[in-house]
Amino acid sequence: MMAGAGEKITREVCDETDLQDGEMKEFDVEGHPVLLVKSNGKFSAVGGKCTHYGAPLVKGVLVGDRVRCPWHGACFNTQSGDIEDYPGLDSLPCFKVVVNKGKVTISADRKALENPKRVKAMKARSKEDRCTVVIIGTGPAALVCAETLRQEGFTGRIVMVTKENHLPYDRTKLSKMMNAPVAELELRSAEFFSAHSIEAWTKKEVVFVDSQKKTVHFQDEASLQYDWLLIATGSSPRQLQCQGSELQNVFLLRTPEDANTISESAVGKRVVVIGSSFIGMEVAAFLSDKAISVSVVGTSEVPFQAVLGQQIGKVAMKMLEERGVTFYMKNGVNALKGDNGKVQEVVLRHGEVLPAEVVVAGIGVSPSAGFLHGSEIATDSHGAIFVDQFMRTSIPEVFAAGDVVSFPLSIMDGRRVHIGHWQMAHAHGRIAALNMLERRVALNSVPFFWTSLFGKSLRYAGYGEGYTDILVKGKPEELTFLAFYIKDDIVVAIASMNFDPAVAQVAEMLLSGRKISREEAQSEDLSWMKRP
């Protein structure tokens, strides 16, 4: 091993014959993981950790020149290191590979080796370019759109606006790390936005969009004109509609302030969580060792039932029960009662009265598009914005992305869906940016989401709505299983725990258009999953 002037690292890692075509291996270079790939007879090397949450990519799925992360589905090009699907913002460092006399050598710039994340090059702002892109929202769809515009050569003005107090942050952590300060959640720093001439306006609420005059109007009566507009306002938690919902210590979870306040208020208190889907269950898990008691009220038989089915829902329920969480299922809330303006009790539909000093409602979300009332931008009956496969709305200069949209899903033959996934919002943002630049690139991404309870992650890929059957393999009671969701004898989605990289493998198959039959899912031999 040699270090040239402290800048270059050269390491012979293996023999040429140690990797077969279509194979990847991880090597340690100066204490850093490097992924070596052999594809179509050619070697390439990139950073070994996913730039999203640091998963080892060697445990993922390699298809041609693309590797898919085993944890959350992000995809990277193994020749360039560029991120090609999400979640995450950054690309991988890319290293030089030389094959000489049957030996494979990796050469790396020390800085690149030490930094597992690479920000793609971005064009500078040009004052001569008078074009303005306005982005309403600062979630992943908004941020990826802004960055993609700069990466793809846009030199005009970019303005991101949000009614929140913060720059873009990782909202998925709010229910998993409720006591985290917002600085630990930020996706990009203020310096990053300044360096790339992306204006980020906080505490700026949009009240109306005039698509005729291409103008966004704000609550403070200011306005801003645009050439292109992206609406990426996400969704808002549904409010409780029962007596007493206005009492103190009754919370919704949307912002870092909400998460921090719930976390602080719950310590040593009796907590009732209303709702047994992903937000509710993650909140209950986080608070289980901090509150005196945690109770969960749900309308279904088991948590997650509509999405994941009864068997997996029972597994999740047992995990929380073993940590002292009590469940009141097939139930609902009639009223909240309080004393001196603070909540004290939750009265259930079946008559039970639960002591409650803190109540957290996680009963679903609605698209945040109320400011479009009276505009010409088309929405559906639920308030979601209609977009096509290019993320265009009914107005030519207006795009929309993320949780706020209803869009055609490619793996379901263009069926219109509304999906509130962190990963999918990233993909929407990229497609919106490319089509603002008239690249005519259609959305083609497989929904991929995850939940985490007590350090155990459950992964899911596909679109299982309307499934008629579930085939479960493995041992759910031991938290090691695969679940195939089937409709019309075809697998439409998969969930797993401790079975990586199964979900990533199936995601690749769905992306390619491959139909997975019931018979394959039933088979004891799952080797077909390794052939996307």
N, C-alpha and C positions, 0 to 999 in steps of 0.2 A: 504494500500500500504506500502511495506517495502523495504528498501534499505540495502542490506547486505554489510557492510564495504565500502559503496559507489560504489560498482561494480555491484551488481545484483539488478534488479528491478522486483518485482512480483506484478501483478495486476489481480484481479478478474474482468473479463470483461462482462460476461453474464451467463445466464442459459444454460444448455446443449440443452434445447428444443428451444432456440431462433434461431437456425440455422437449416434449413432443409438440407437434403443431396443434394449436388450440389449447395450450396449457399455460398456466401461470404459476410462479413461485415467488415467495417473499424472501428477500435477503437483507441482512443487517449490514448497513454501511455507516460506519462511524456512530453506531448507536441509533440509527434512524432506519425505519423500514422502507425498503424500495421494492416495488412490484415489477418483476421481469416477466414479460409476455412474449410468446412466440405465436405469431398469426400469419398464415400464408407464407411460411418459411422465413419471415422477417422478425427480428427481435426488436423490442422497444421496452423502455423502462420509465415508470412514473412513480410518484409518491405512493406509499402503501396504505395511507390512512384516508378514509372518506373525509371530505372537507366539511361535512355536515356535523356529525358528532364523533368522528374519529374511529369509525368501525374499520376492522382489518379487511381490506378489499380482497385479499387472497382467499377469504372465505365466502366471497360473493360468486357471481355468475359471469363467465366470460362468453361473449357471443361475437365472433369476428373481432373487430377492433373496439369493442365496447365492453366495459366491466360494470356490472350493476351491484351496488352495495347490498350486503345481506340484511342490514338492519332496517333501512327506511326507503330503499329503492333508488337512490340517486345513481345516475349513470355518467361515466366518464369515457372519453376517447383515449385509448391506450397509446395512440401514436402522438397526439398533441397534448394530452392531459386535460383538454377542455371539458367542462361540465356540459352534458347533453340532455340530461333530465334531472329532476329535482326530488327532494328538497336540498337546500343549501345554495350558497351564492358563489363560492370560489371554485376554481379549477385546481388541478394537481400540478405540482412541479414536474417537469419533463427532463429526462437525463439522456446523455449520449451513450449509445451501446456500440461497442466495436467487437467483432469476431475475428480473431487472428489465430491461425494454427490450431483451430478447434477449441480455443478458449474464449469465454465471453467476459468482457470487461465493461464495467459501468464507470463513466466519468461524470462527476457532478460538481457544480458550483457549490461551494460550502454554504452560502447564504440560502440557496434554493433547497439544499439538503436539510437544513435546520428549520426551514419554514414549510410545514405540510400543506399550506394553502397558497394559491397563486391567484392574484386578481388579474383578470384579463385586461389587456391594454385598452385604454379609452381615449377617444378623441377629445381634444380641448374645445372649449366654447369659442366660437368666432363671433365677434360683434357685428360682422357684416351679414351674418345669417339672422334674418329677422323672424324666422319661424318660431312659434312658441307651442310647446306641449304642456298642458296642464293635467296633473294627475291628482284626482281627489281620493285621498286615502294614503296610508303609509304602511300597509301590510305587505306580505310577500309579493302579491301581484303587482302592487305599485312599485315596490323597490326593484324587482326584477325588470319591470318595464323600463324604468329610468336607467338602470345600468346597461341593459341590452341596447337601448338607443345610443348611448355613448360608445359602447363596444362596437357597434355596427356603423359608426361614422357620423352620427347626427351631431351637428355643431351648433344648433340653435339653443334657445332657452328652454330649460326644464324646471317646472315649478310643481313640487309636491305639497299638498295642503291637507291638514287634518285638524279636527276639532279637539283631538287629544293633546296632552301636555308633552308628549315624548316623540323623539325620533323613532324610526322603525325598531321594533323589538320582537323577540321570540315569544309569541303569544301561547304556543303549545306548552310552555313551561309554567304558565300561571297557575294551573291546577295541580302541577306536579312538584313545583318548588315555590310554594305560596309566600315564603318569607324572603325570597330573593330580592335584593335591591335592583331597581330598574337598570342601573349601570351594568349589572351582570347579564342583563337580558338583551341589551342593545345589539342589533345586527350590524350596524355601521356607526362609526363615530362622526361627530360634527366635522372633524377635520377631513374625513373622507368625502363628505358632501361638498365641502368647500373646495377641496383639491380637484374635484371633477365637475365643478360648476353646476351642481344640482341643488336648487333652492328648496329648502324644507321649511315650510311655514307651519308652526304648531299653534294651537288654540285659535284656529281659524275655521269656523263652521260655515259650510255651504248651505244656503237656503233655497236656491233656485238656479237652474241652468236654462239659459235662453239660447236654444240651438239655432234660432234664426239669426241672431246677432253674434253667435259664437262667444257668449259671455257667461262667466260664472259669477254669481252674486253671493256675497257673504252676509252673515248676521250683523256685522258692524257697518253695513251699507256700502262697504267697498266692493269693487268688482275687478275682474281680470279677464282679458280677452285671450282666446286661444285659436290656434290653427288646427290642432288635434287635441282631443280630450279623452282621457281614460277615467272611467268611474270604477273605483276599486274600494268601495266603502265597507265591504264585508257584511257582517250580520250583527244583530243586537239581541241580547238575551230577552226572552219573553218574561213579562212581568207576571207576578202572582195576581190572580183575580179574585181573591177571597177576602172576607172580613179580617181586618187587622194587618193587611199586607203593608200598611204604611208605618207600622211600629218600628222603633229603633232596633238595631241589631238584626234586621232582616236584610239579607244581602243578595245581590246578583254578582256574578263574576265576569268582568269584561276587561278591566285595566289592571296594571300593576298596583295602583292604589287600592283597588278592590281586594286583590289577593293579599296584600300586606295587612290591610285592616282586618280581614277575616282571620288571618293567621294569628294576629295579636289578640283579637277579641275572643278567640276560641280556647285559649290556654286556660286550663282549669275550669272550663265551663261545660254545660250540657248543650250539645250541638245536634240539630236535626237538619239533615240534608234532604231536600225535596227533589226527587228525580234520580233515577237509577241507570242513566246511560253514562257516557264517557266522562263528562265533566263531573257529574255527581259522584261517581265511583272514585275518580282520582282525588277529589276533594276529601271524601270520607277516608280514603287510605292515608292521605297526608296528615289529617287531623287525628287519626286514631290513637296516636301515642302522645297527643298534646292536650286533648280535651278530657274531661272526666268521663263523658260518654258521647258516643256518636250513634245516631239512629238514621236509617235511610228509609224514606217512604217512596214506593214505586207503584206504578199502575199495572205492570206486567207480573207474571209469576216469578221471574228471575231477572236480574240485571242483564242488560245488553240483548234481551230476548229477540227483539225485532231484527236486529242486524246479525247477531252471532248465533242465535238459537238457544234452546233450553239447556242442552248438555253443557255447553261452554259457559253459559250464564250461571249455572249451578257451581261450576269450578270457581269462577270469580267471586261468587257470593260466599263460598266456603273460605276462600282466602281472607276475606274481610271479617267473617265471623270468628275465625281463629285469632284475629287481632282485637276482638271485643266489640266489633260493630254489630248492632242489632238491626234487623230488617223487618219492615212492615210492608209486605208486598200485596199486590192486587188490592190496593188501597188508594186513598187520596186524602186531600186536606179540605176540611170543611171551614175551618176558621183558625186564625191566630189570636191569642188573647194575651193581654199584657197588664203591666202595672206601672204607673208613672211614665207611660209612653214607651216602655221597653217591653219587648216580647218576653213572655213567661211560659206559655203553653202552646202546643200545636194540637188542635182537635181534629182527629181523623174521621174519615167517612164512616168507618165501622164502629165508631164510638170511643176508641182509645184516646186518652189524653196524655201527651208526652211532655214532660218538663223540657223547656227549651230556652236557654239564655242567648243562643245564637242560632239563626236559621239561614241556611244557604239554599237558594232556589236554582236548580239546573234543569229547567223544564223545556228546553229547546230554544231555538233562535229564529229570528225572522230577518229577511234581507233589509239592509239599511239603505233604503231608497226612497224614503218619504219625501225628500226634497225634490223629487222628480214629478210630484203631483202637479198636473197642469202643463207639463212639458210634452213635447212630441216624441219623446223616447219611449218606446213600447215596453211594457212590463206585463207579466202574467197575473193570474188571479191572486197569487201569493205575494206579489210585489217584486219578484225577481225580474231582472232585465233580460230581455231576449237578445241573444247574440248568435251569430253563425259560427262556422268552424274557423273563421279568421278573427273572431272576437269583435266583429263589427255589430253595432246596434242598428236600429231602424233609421238612424241618422248617419249619413256617410262619414262625417268627420268625428264621430263619437264612437269610442270603443268602451267595453266594460269587461271586467275580469274578476275572478275570485268568488267568494261566497255569495256575492250579490247577483250572480247571473244564472240563467237557465241556458244550457248549451248542448250541442249535439255531441254525443260520446262515440268516438270512432269504434271502440271495441264492441259497442252495442248497435252497430250498423246505423249510427247517426241518431239513435233515439235521444230525445231531448231530456236532460236530467238536471237536477240541482244538487251539487255535491259540495259540502263545506269542508274540504280537506286542505290542509296546509300545503301538501305536495302539489295538488292540482292548481292551487292559486299561483304558485311559482310558474308552472307551465303556461297558464293563461297569460301572465305578464309578459313572458318572452314572445308568445305568438302575437299579442297585441302590438308590441314594439316593432316586430318584423313587418307586420302589415301596415303600420303607420308609414314605414319606409318602402311600402309597395313591393314587398318580397313575395307575396302570395304563398305563404307557408301556412298549411292547415294544422289544427291541433291534433296531435296523435300521441296521447299519453295514457298510461294505465293508472287508474286510481290506486293509491297506496297509502294506508294510514296505520297508526299504531296507538296502543295505549300501554301504560306502565303502572303496575301495582306492586308495591314493596320490592322494587328492583327487578320484577319479572315482566318482560315485554311480550305483548301479543301483537302480531303483525297480520295485516290483511291487505289483499290486493284483488282488484276486479270490481264488479258491480253486481251485488247479490240481491238487489231489490226484486221481490216477486219469486224468490227461489221456492221450490216445492219440496226439496229433500236435502238433507245434510248427511254426508258420509264422514264419520269421525274415525281416524286411525290413531294408534298410539295409546297412551295412558293418560287421559285427561286428569284423573285423580292424582297423578304424579307430576302434573304440569308439563307433560311432554306429549304433544299431539299435533295432528293435522286435521283440518276440517274442510271438506270440499262442499261447496254450495252448488246445487244442481237445479237447472230449469230446462224442461224439454229434453232431458237426458244428456245435457251438455253442462260442463262445469263453467259457471259464470263468475265464481270468486273462490278464494282460499283464505283460511286463517291458520295461524300456527303459533305454538309456544315451544321454545327449546327445540326447534326443528329446522334451523337455518341450514342452507339457504333456500328452503322449499318455496317460500312465498316469492322471493326474487326470481326463482326459476319459472314459476307459473306466470309471473308478470311478464317475463320475456316471451313466453309462449303466446299469451294473450295479445301482446303487442304485435307479434308477427302474423296474427290472424289464425293461428293454429287452434282448431277446435279440440277440446279435451272431452272425451266421451265418458259416460257413466261407467262403462266397463273398465276403462283405464283407471279411473278413480277407485273402483272396487278392487282392483288387482293387488295382490300381496307384493308383487314385483313393481316397484316404483322407479325403475331405471329409465322409463320413458321421460321422467321429469328432467333428466340430464341431457335431453336432446331437443333443445328449443327449436 
